[in-house]
Amino acid sequence: MLGIVQFIRSLIFVAIALGAAGTLVEATGIVGREAAKAHQHGGMSFKWLNSQFVGTGGRK
């Protein structure tokens, strides 16, 4: 009986692992497509973001 429970537990673990891997692959594909779109529209400027971190160029 214990062997059956361990087998079912391992099946559940494998199913969760495959689901997580599939989600990561899908997310990677989505991010890749968005990066390609952003690249086609030209470079992105991080001037505003950098000024928020460094504190230059903002209100004084």
C-alpha positions as CSV (number, residue, x, y, z in Angstrom):
1,M,0.0,0.0,0.0
2,L,2.9,2.3,0.8
3,G,4.4,1.8,-2.6
4,I,1.1,2.8,-4.3
5,V,1.0,6.0,-2.3
6,Q,4.6,6.9,-3.1
7,F,3.9,6.2,-6.8
8,I,0.9,8.5,-6.8
9,R,2.9,11.1,-4.9
10,S,5.7,10.9,-7.5
11,L,3.1,11.3,-10.3
12,I,1.7,14.4,-8.7
13,F,5.2,15.8,-8.3
14,V,6.1,15.1,-11.9
15,A,2.8,16.7,-13.1
16,I,3.5,19.9,-11.0
17,A,7.1,20.0,-12.4
18,L,5.9,19.7,-16.0
19,G,3.3,22.3,-15.4
20,A,5.9,24.7,-14.0
21,A,8.3,24.0,-16.8
22,G,5.5,24.6,-19.4
23,T,4.6,27.9,-17.8
24,L,8.2,29.0,-17.8
25,V,8.6,28.1,-21.5
26,E,5.4,30.0,-22.3
27,A,6.5,33.1,-20.3
28,T,9.9,33.1,-22.0
29,G,8.2,33.0,-25.4
30,I,6.0,35.9,-24.5
31,V,8.9,38.0,-23.2
32,G,10.9,37.1,-26.3
33,R,8.1,38.3,-28.6
34,E,7.7,41.6,-26.7
35,A,11.5,42.1,-26.8
36,A,11.4,41.6,-30.6
37,K,8.6,44.2,-30.9
38,A,10.4,46.7,-28.7
39,H,13.6,46.2,-30.8
40,Q,11.7,46.8,-34.0
41,H,10.4,50.1,-32.7
42,G,13.8,51.3,-31.9
43,G,16.0,51.5,-28.8
44,M,14.5,52.3,-25.4
45,S,15.7,55.2,-23.4
46,F,16.3,54.7,-19.7
47,K,17.1,58.3,-19.0
48,W,14.0,58.9,-16.9
49,L,14.5,55.6,-14.9
50,N,18.1,56.4,-14.3
51,S,17.2,59.9,-13.1
52,Q,14.8,58.4,-10.6
53,F,17.5,56.1,-9.2
54,V,20.4,58.7,-9.2
55,G,18.2,61.7,-8.4
56,T,19.5,63.9,-11.2
57,G,17.2,65.7,-13.6
58,G,14.2,65.6,-11.3
59,R,12.5,68.3,-9.2
60,K,14.8,70.1,-6.7
